[in-house]
Amino acid sequence: MSVLSDAQWARIESLMPSSDGQRGRPFRDHRQVVEAIIYRYRCGIAWRDLPEGFGPWQTVWKRHRRFSADGTWDRIHARLLAEADAEGGIDWSVSVDSTINRAHQHATNLPRPPPSTWRLPQAPAGTQGAEPNDKNRGGRGTKPLKPVAPLLADGLRLEPSDHAIGRSRGGLSTKIHQLVDGTGLPLVVIVGAGQSGDSPVFAHLLAGLSVPRVGPGRPRSRPVAVLGDKAYSSRANRAMLRRRGIRAVIAEPSDQAGHRRRRGSAGGRPPAFDTDAYKGRNVVERSFNNVKQWRGLATRYDKLAIVYRGAAVLRAIVLWLRQ
């Protein structure tokens, strides 16, 4: 049962972990397992309902769990980005947004902090350890957003205490935050609680943007412009982009414009806003439409945030393989 073409698998086969020198049961082919993972999330079925042609479902789940935690999916994603950048295939006018997904009851039966603490910003899964600006730490009376170190001492990713599940108006839900290039292909993927705001995660998304070079040179981490909706409009975000020499194409909400005008000359000039460039922000919305073609991402069935995020990164890998 083929899910990836031979050409697509040839691009990532050498990036998969090697089993040389390991003793134990006979090794199952990586391609069969990866295609089983893709099939499961594309159809949104339970792991135990995988067709027998993919082999034991326990093997598939355990390997996906391991690849999500040890950074295998992230390394493959980074390699594909490096190859695309070397060929000029990345549009560096990036867009940022998030989408909220309902969490199924199978994903919500793990211990989490009490509901009273869900209103506090929780560190999202997959963050790179960037500390947001002090002025962008959430609403009045909330604690600052604490970044999560991407790797433990043994190379495994951390699982957030709330498992990236929160209670919003629609019930228990989770969010996928993405930074995409000008064509809508994912560059950075972060998972957070459904009730959390978008603006506090913005600094983590930018910190996670690091595209390696195929040859010598430092990774590229500075886009030409960042397109975002009104949720990302704040003095802290604009100042951060200005310090890094990145053009901000972010709409200003009416309440912020009103506050600025009421302050008179002390409020400063209105931020520059390119309406024509802002029309390109719809690529991130279309990107989420592609992400949710996998039913296992449109509805979250995974208990662990790192496993759910690993599937979102795998979806990004498949999208880049099609280019």
N, C-alpha and C positions, 0 to 999 in steps of 0.2 A: 504494500500500500504506500505509494510514493506521494510525499507531500512537498518536498523540495526537489528541484531539478538537479541533474548531475552537475551542471555548471555552478549553481548556487552552493551546493554542498562542497564543491572543490575549493571555494573561496574561504570557507571557515573550517574545513576538516583539520588543517594543521594547527589551528588555534584551540582545539579541544584538548582537555587534559589527557595525558598519556597514562596507560596502565602498565607500562613496562616495569618489571621487577616486583609487581604486586602479586601476592599469593592469595588464593581463595577460590571462589567459584569461577567457572568459565566466564570470561568477560563478554558482555553483550555489546553489540556494535553501537557506537555513539549515534550514528545516523538514524538508526531505528528508534532510539530513545528520543532524540530531538524531534523527529517527525511525530512521535506519539504525543509529546508535550504540546506541539503546535496543534495537533488534531484535537486534543482535549480542550484547549482554550478556545479554539475556533468554534467548536460545537457546544461548549458549556456543559459538558456531561460530568458525572462523578468519575473520579479516578478509577474506581473499580469497574466502571462500565466501558473502559477502553476495549476495542476489538482485540481478540486473541492474537491477531497477526502482529501486534506491537510487542508481544511478550508480557511478562508479569507486570501488572500495574504498580506493584510496590517498588519495583526497580525504577520505573519511570518517575514516580513521585520522589523517591529518595535522591535520584540524580538531579532532578530539577531543584530540589531543596538545597543540595550541595552546590550546584552551579550558581544559584542565586546568592548564597551566603559567602562563597569564596571569591566572588568577583569574576567568574568565568564569563557570564553574559556581558558584563561591563567591559571586559578586555576585548571581546569580539566586537562589540559596538564601537569601541574606541579605534580599533584597527580599521573597520570599515569607514569610519569618519576620516581617518588619516589618508586612506587611499582616495576617497572622494575629494578631499581638500587638495591633494597633490595633482589631481586631474582638473581642478577648478570646478568641481561639482557641488560646492557648498555656496549658497547665497547667504552672505554674512549680514544681511538686513533681517534680523531675527525677530520673532514674535513670541509673546509669553501669555499664557492663560492657564486655566484649570478647568476640569470637568468633574462633576460630582456623580458618584455611582452608588446605588443602593447596595447595602451589605446583606447578603442572604443569612438566614438563621444558622446555617452551617458554619459561617465565618464569625459568629458573634458569641460563641459559648466558651471563650477563654476569659480568665480573670482580667479585669481592667480597673483603672482607678474609679473611685465613686463618681456619680454624675456631677457632683458639685465642682469637681476639678476639671471637667471636660471643657469648661469655658476658658480655661487658661491655655495659652498657645503651647502646643506639644511639638517637640522636635520631630520633623518628618523623616521618614525612612529614605535613605539614599543621599542625605546631605553630605557636603564635603567639609564641614567644620568652619564655615565662614561666619563670623560674628556680625549680625546686622547692626546698622547704625542705631545709636541710643534713641533717636527720635522716632524710630520705626519699630517699636517693640510691642505694639498692640494698644488697646484702649486704656482709659484711665483705670488704675487700680489693678492692672494685670501684671503678671510677672514677665520678665524678659524671655524671649525665645532662646532656649539653650540649644546650641548646635550639637549634633551627634557626630562623634568621630566616625569616619567611614569604615575603619577597620579596627578589629581587636588585635591583641598582640599575636594571636595565632592566625591572622589573616581573614577572620570571619567578620561579617557585617553585624552591626548591632540591631537588635529588634527593639523598636520603641515601646515604652511601657504601656501605651494605650493601643498598640497594634494598629495604629493609623485608622482607628474607627471612632467616630464621635456621633453624638445625637444632634441632628439638625431638624428642621421643620418636617422633613419627610421621613424621619425615623433614623435608624442607625445607618450611617453612610461613610464613605471614604472618598478622597479626592486624588486625582492624578494631576500633578502640576507638570507642565511641559514647556521647554524652550525649543522652538523649531526654527529651521532656517527659512529663507524666503520662499521656498517651494513647499513648505509644510512638513518636511522630514524631521523627526525628533533628534535633537542634539543632547538634551538633558531631560531625565525623567526622575521625578520625586513623588512619593506617596505620602499623604497626610490625612488627618482626621477630616471628616466631612464638614464640621462646623467651623473649621479654622479659616482665617482670612487668607487672601492671596498675597497682600502686600508684605507681610513678614517673611514669606518664603522667597520673595524676589531676590534677596541677596544670596540665598543658598543656590538658586538656579544659576545666577551669574558666576558664582564661585565654582559650580560644577562644570562650567564650560571650559574644557581643556582638550583641544584636538591635537594629538601628537603629530609630529612631522615624520614622513617616511624616511627622509634623510636626516642630516644633522640640523640642529636648531631647537629652540624652545617651543613647547606646544603653544598653539594660538588660542588665546582666551579672551580676545577683545573684538566684539563685533563692530560693524560700521554703525549700525543703528539698532535700537530696541523699540518695537511697537507693542503697546499695551493699552488696555482699556482703562476706564476711570478708577478701577480698583487699585491700580499701581501708581496713581498720582499722589505723591507726597514729597515734601521738601527733602526728606532723607534719600528717597530713591533718585530724585533728580540730581541732588548734590553728588551722590555716588557715581552716577553716569557722567556727570560733568568732570569729576576728578579723573576719571579714566579716559576721557576724550571720546565718549560714546554719545551719539546723537539720540536724544529722547524724543520719540514720537508717541506721546502719551496724552490722552484727552484729559482736560481739567474738569472736574465735577462742578456743578453750579454752586454748591455750598462753599467750596474753597475759593471760587472766583468772587463770591459775595463777601467772604471774610477779608480777602485781599483788598477789595475796593473800599470797604468800610474803614480800613486802616489808613487810607489815603496814600501819601508818598511813602510812609513806613511799610506799606504792604508790598512795595516793589512793583516791577513791571510784570505783565502777564507772561507766562512761559511761552516760548515759541512752539508752534504747532503746525505741522505740515499736513493739511487735509488730504492732499493727493497721495502722499506716502502712507497715510493711515488707512487708505482703502486696501492696502495689501495685508492688513492684519487678519483678514478672513482666512488666511492659510492655516492658522492655528485651529480655527473652528473646523475646517475641513479635515485637519489632521486627526482631531478627536473623533470625527465620523469614521475615519479609517481604523482607529484604535478600537472602536466599539463594534466593528465588524466581527471581532472575536467576542462571542457571547460570555466567555469566562472573564472578560475584562469589563464588559458593560454592566454585569452584575458580579459582585465579589463573592466568591465561594471559599476563598483561602483564609485560613485562620491567621497565618503569619503575614505581616506586612512585607517582609523581605521576599517571601515567595510570590506574593501578588505583584510587587514591584518588579521582580525578576521576569514575570510573564510580560509586563509592560515593556521592559527593555528588550525581551525576545521579539515582541511585536515590532519594535523599532528596527531590530536587526533584519527582520524579514522585509520590511519596507525598503531599507537601504539595499538589500540584496536584489531587489527588483530593478534597481537603477542600472 
